[in-house]
Amino acid sequence: MSAVGLMMASILQDVYKSTTVVFSIVKKHSEELERWKSSLPLQMQLSSLAAHDQSRYQEKHRRSLILVHVMQIGAQILLQRRLLVAIAECRMNNRWTLDGSPEEGARIQDECVKAAHTCVELLEILGYTRNMFRRCWLCM
C-alpha cells in the first residue's frame, strides 16, 4: 500500500504541477503502475484474489489485498483524469492541441473506463456497493 501511495504522490507532483497536460508524463507513470502490478507475486495479483479462493488467505487478508488493488486503480484514474478532461475539451472545440495523437487519447480513455469497471467489480466483491453511505470515498 505504501508503494502505491508513493506512486500517487509522484503522480500528483508531475501531473498536477505541470502547466500543460503531457502524454509522456501519463505514459511514464502508467508504465510504473504496470511494473508494480506485474512485480507482485502470483498469489497477490488481482486475478488470484478475485477468484474467491478461500484456501490461500483469510478473508480479512484477501479483502485488504483487494483494497490495495482498488487504490492502485484509483492511482491510474487520478493519473488519467486531467488528460481525459483535456481530450474532451479538444473534442468539444474540434481542435486537437495535445502532444499525443487522438488515437492515443482514445486508448487512454478506454483504459480509464476499464479501470473504473474493474474498481466497481472489486467493490462489489467486498460488498461495498450494498448499504453504503452516499459519500463513500472509495466509490467516489
Phi and psi in degrees as a GROMACS rama.xvg file:
@    title "Ramachandran Plot"
@    xaxis  label "Phi"
@    yaxis  label "Psi"
@TYPE xy
-66.8036  -35.2756  SER-2
-63.1907  -42.1271  ALA-3
-66.251  -39.8797  VAL-4
-61.2931  -40.6113  GLY-5
-66.7815  -38.1159  LEU-6
-64.459  -38.868  MET-7
-64.1211  -40.215  MET-8
-62.6048  -41.2331  ALA-9
-65.4304  -39.1551  SER-10
-61.6653  -47.4666  ILE-11
-59.8356  -42.0256  LEU-12
-64.0554  -48.0713  GLN-13
-74.9624  -46.6983  ASP-14
-77.6791  -45.4709  VAL-15
-91.1989  -9.8876  TYR-16
-86.5214  -28.6045  LYS-17
-70.4122  148.113  SER-18
-79.5483  -25.3178  THR-19
-121.855  159.398  THR-20
-85.6439  127.116  VAL-21
-125.508  126.424  VAL-22
-60.426  -36.4659  PHE-23
-64.8921  -34.4698  SER-24
-66.1621  -43.9  ILE-25
-63.3475  -42.5497  VAL-26
-63.0013  -44.7076  LYS-27
-58.5675  -48.0875  LYS-28
-73.0483  -32.7624  HIS-29
-62.3734  -41.5563  SER-30
-64.6984  -38.4827  GLU-31
-64.5789  -43.5528  GLU-32
-63.6638  -39.4902  LEU-33
-66.92  -39.5929  GLU-34
-61.6754  -40.4005  ARG-35
-60.4766  -47.5449  TRP-36
-60.1072  -45.3745  LYS-37
-74.6178  -18.4007  SER-38
-81.604  -11.4293  SER-39
-68.7419  145.028  LEU-40
-60.0319  153.321  PRO-41
-52.6315  -42.5803  LEU-42
-69.1688  -14.9431  GLN-43
-99.8852  -5.54305  MET-44
-73.3278  153.966  GLN-45
-57.2801  -39.7446  LEU-46
-60.9138  -34.0531  SER-47
-75.4458  -35.9936  SER-48
-75.4642  -34.631  LEU-49
-80.6966  -4.70378  ALA-50
-82.4005  2.09111  ALA-51
59.3098  31.9943  HIS-52
-81.3771  101.165  ASP-53
-75.3871  -16.0905  GLN-54
-75.7984  -22.5531  SER-55
-79.8685  -46.5269  ARG-56
-131.798  155.132  TYR-57
-68.5108  154.905  GLN-58
-57.1564  -41.2108  GLU-59
-64.8972  -34.3545  LYS-60
-72.8053  -40.8018  HIS-61
-60.9632  -43.8269  ARG-62
-62.9106  -40.3554  ARG-63
-63.2459  -42.4832  SER-64
-66.343  -37.6094  LEU-65
-63.471  -39.5076  ILE-66
-64.6309  -32.9513  LEU-67
-62.8141  -40.8891  VAL-68
-67.7859  -35.757  HIS-69
-61.5893  -40.8844  VAL-70
-64.7959  -39.254  MET-71
-64.7917  -40.5943  GLN-72
-64.9752  -38.3977  ILE-73
-60.8149  -38.1916  GLY-74
-64.3133  -40.2068  ALA-75
-63.4437  -44.8178  GLN-76
-65.9334  -40.3685  ILE-77
-58.6046  -42.7258  LEU-78
-62.3872  -42.0683  LEU-79
-88.8841  -15.3939  GLN-80
-58.9584  -49.1239  ARG-81
-64.4302  -37.5745  ARG-82
-67.0909  -38.9516  LEU-83
-63.4077  -37.4125  LEU-84
-64.5248  -43.4504  VAL-85
-64.5858  -38.3333  ALA-86
-63.7565  -43.29  ILE-87
-63.0496  -39.9976  ALA-88
-64.1158  -40.9272  GLU-89
-62.2188  -40.963  CYS-90
-67.5964  -39.3528  ARG-91
-65.1722  -35.5362  MET-92
-88.3182  -1.41432  ASN-93
52.8471  37.6529  ASN-94
-148.723  117.042  ARG-95
-87.9832  116.589  TRP-96
-119.005  6.95815  THR-97
-88.0779  162.701  LEU-98
-79.2676  -12.6893  ASP-99
-103.769  172.824  GLY-100
-83.8233  158.919  SER-101
-59.5502  -31.1662  PRO-102
-65.8666  -41.4203  GLU-103
-61.8442  -40.6343  GLU-104
-61.6736  -41.6949  GLY-105
-65.549  -38.2203  ALA-106
-64.499  -43.0646  ARG-107
-65.6063  -39.5016  ILE-108
-62.1715  -42.8452  GLN-109
-63.2389  -40.6698  ASP-110
-61.1251  -41.2195  GLU-111
-67.5351  -41.1307  CYS-112
-64.071  -43.2147  VAL-113
-61.9908  -41.141  LYS-114
-63.3064  -40.6068  ALA-115
-64.7608  -41.2412  ALA-116
-63.6681  -43.1647  HIS-117
-61.8004  -41.0805  THR-118
-61.4629  -43.8072  CYS-119
-63.2586  -41.953  VAL-120
-60.5366  -41.9963  GLU-121
-66.5202  -39.7656  LEU-122
-66.3396  -31.9154  LEU-123
-67.9143  -40.3199  GLU-124
-58.0405  -39.6434  ILE-125
-79.0085  -10.5314  LEU-126
82.452  15.821  GLY-127
-78.7339  -12.5175  TYR-128
-87.2538  -7.53242  THR-129
-104.805  137.744  ARG-130
51.3355  43.6856  ASN-131
-100.075  160.835  MET-132
-71.1126  149.361  PHE-133
-61.6752  -28.1596  ARG-134
-110.208  37.9783  ARG-135
-66.1857  121.18  CYS-136
-64.6679  -28.813  TRP-137
-67.9808  -36.0028  LEU-138
-82.4562  -23.2481  CYS-139
